Amino acid sequence: MMDVIVIGAGPAGLAGAIACASVGLGVTVIDEFIKPGGRLLGQLHQEPSGQWWNGIKESERLFQEATNRSVDIRCGVSVYNLEKSDQLWHVHTNAGTLEAPFVLVATGAAEYPIPLPGWTLPGVMSIGAAQVMTNVHRVQVGKKGIIIGANILAFAILNELQLAGIKVDRIVLPEKRELSQKAGEPEEVMKSLVNAAHLAPSPLLRFGGRFMKHDWIRKIGMNLYPKKGMKVNGTSLQLRRAALEIIGKDQVEGVRIADIDANGTIVAGSETIYEADFVCIAGGLYPLAELAAVAGCPFQYIPELGGHVPHHSETMETPLAGLFVAGNITGIESGKIAMAQGTTAGLSIVKQAGKGSQTIDWQLQEAIQNVRSVRQQASIQFNPEIEIGRSKMYDLWEQLYSTDSTGKTVNKIV
């Protein structure tokens, strides 16, 4: 029997496994993908410092370190149930049932779909799928494409597609509807983008982004925003145009697009069809937390964290004894923060397993501080109010839970 089962071989899961294995705990990592690394595998971008973040190399480093510490990594394994009995967690997979007293759920995030007519045509994909096809499988997704949805993730992957020589003709918004939510509202989109203005490719965009943080200036700017858009590394960012339909018979042939006003309302008689052979839909990310829900973990909806997240402390424990979480399941952030959280979760498991040295409390506090530091230094924040979201969760934890004399988490409200 193993000591720890880690579900998810992304940055959080591998970092947590390494922390656990470093003190001799027996760790098994399982992941449904064919290789470890998670979202790291598709990441390739230049940071403001000028250094390149190569996710494939980072995943290889984590994999090698985990392997050196005798972590058992099993890929191509899907988990469909998670339950506890007799002080053991039972992880039910397509390859059988695994058992351990501790489980770290590091399942990451998934993309919000934005359905619109024609979205099932061959050649339509999520922006994340385009990233994986380009950077992991080395497959050209098309020759001329359109991205529907303007957010931080879309711009990060746009740059990766451009580096691969793939032409993205324009970025437009989805039509303003209930299913598209704020993604179809130009002012809300602008508000989210100005928080990443420091990463813009031109001095003009960076300079303008600083002023757009003021509400009244942003309203004026949105009304004056050119319908033809502004160029982002050669791709036109069109915040005053929305996609109504993806056109094609047997595959994508184009997108029917209309002008919109500053509120996202369609301008009558402005429809035009633009040619494209692929379309990427960028709806944003949300925590992939179903397994924690199946296990019985309570949840809280915190929009600043990206949606519903399992109750967890800053040491990454949940109210369920032996169950820990780390990475984007706790809120949408970068791979670096996921790794820092994974290390924190791993050290928490080490402490509860009674395997840590006398410095384990100090190590755990250092790990928590490192998460905070990495967050403060992050060049990209998927949700600009992430600190508010984190505070909401940790305040909730303090209100609901406490630790008894044995170190067990107990609910204050019975």
Secondary structure, DSSP 8 states (H G I E B T S, - for coil): --SEEEE--SHHHHHHHHHHHTTT--EEEEESSSSS-GGGGG-EEE-TTS-EEEHHHHHHHHHHHHHHTT-EEEES--EEEEEEETTEEEEEETTEEEEESEEEE---EEE-----TTTTSTTEEEHHHHHHHHHTS-----SEEEEE--SHHHHHHHHHHHHTT-EEEEEEEE-SSTTTGGGG-HHHHHHHHGGGGGG-SSHHHHHHHHHTTSHHHHHHHHHH--TT-EEETTEEEEEEEEEEEEE-SSS--EEEEEEB-TT--B-TT--EEEE-SEEEE---EEE--HHHHHTT--EEEEGGGTEEEE---TT-B-SSTTEEE-GGGGS---HHHHHHHHHHHHHHHHHHTT-S-TTHHHHHHHHHHHHHHHHHH-S--SSTTHHHHHHHHHHHHHHHEEE-TTS-EEES--
